Amino acid sequence: MSGTVLVLGGRSEIGLAVAKRLVSGDVRRFVLAARPGADLAGAVAALREAGAETVETAEFDADDLAAHGPFLDKVAAEHGPLETVVLAFGILGDQARAEQDAAHAAAIVHTDYVAQVGVLTHAANLLRAQGHGRLVVFSSVAGVRVRRANYVYGSAKAGLDGFASGLADALHGSGVQLLLVRPGFVIGRMTEGMTPAPFSSTPDQVAEATVAALRRGRGVVWVPGMLRPVFFAMRLLPRAIWRKLPR
């Protein structure tokens, strides 16, 4: 395996942790893409310390749908072939605000679903044309059964989960692998100040499980694995009980 790893969301704790674990003898070139003005110096240094041969940075505005295709084509032309594309961007948003502010609700869904669909479609076509490559998509257990406590974010993740699952089927036999990651509550910058939910994990734990699943050629991974049977049971809960559950 050789090529470049592209991380869309170069400041993401999970994205960087995944990239560091992908550094190996034949994967040593990385491109970290983040919104204009983002400080990537620390992430670049961390990857180089981990053994990356080259680490480039690029400006990427996930919400600018029209720029997705030209951006990916440019990265592939300058740094390709692309071996792995990691979609690590997203926002949690403010549920209370989103219930009153339609623009905020739409912004959450745009970044966490619409923008991801756009990027995935372009990236899948690019990798399919190469004849090989891997896509890493971060869904969430919040989308497995959407809860009242965070239904705006959860609905976006539910849509992304369904889209990525269908795309994985469409890519079957193309030489392109899609890994769908379903983590639970992740303790990190995005959830700072929030009370961790049961079966929480850290960015490093999510990254460890993600890279292990990639190397095994798996299509879906739950983090931690215990969440899979837990949510199987939760699907059976009566709605009157489900709507009262916290985040």
Buried (B, 14 or more C-beta within 10 A) or exposed (E): EEBBBBBBBBBBBBBBBBBBBBBEEEBBBBBBBBBEEBEBEEBBEBBBEBEBEEBBBBBBBBBEBEBBBEBBEEBBEEBBBBBBBBBBBBBBBBBEEBEEEEEBBEBBBBBBBBBBBBBBBBBBEBBBEBEBBBBBBBBBBBBBBBBBBBBBBBBBBBBBBEBBBEBBEEBEEBEBBBBBBBBBBBBBEBBEEEEEBEBBBBBBBBBBBBBEBBEEEBBBBBBBEEBBEBBEEBEEEEEEEBEEEEB
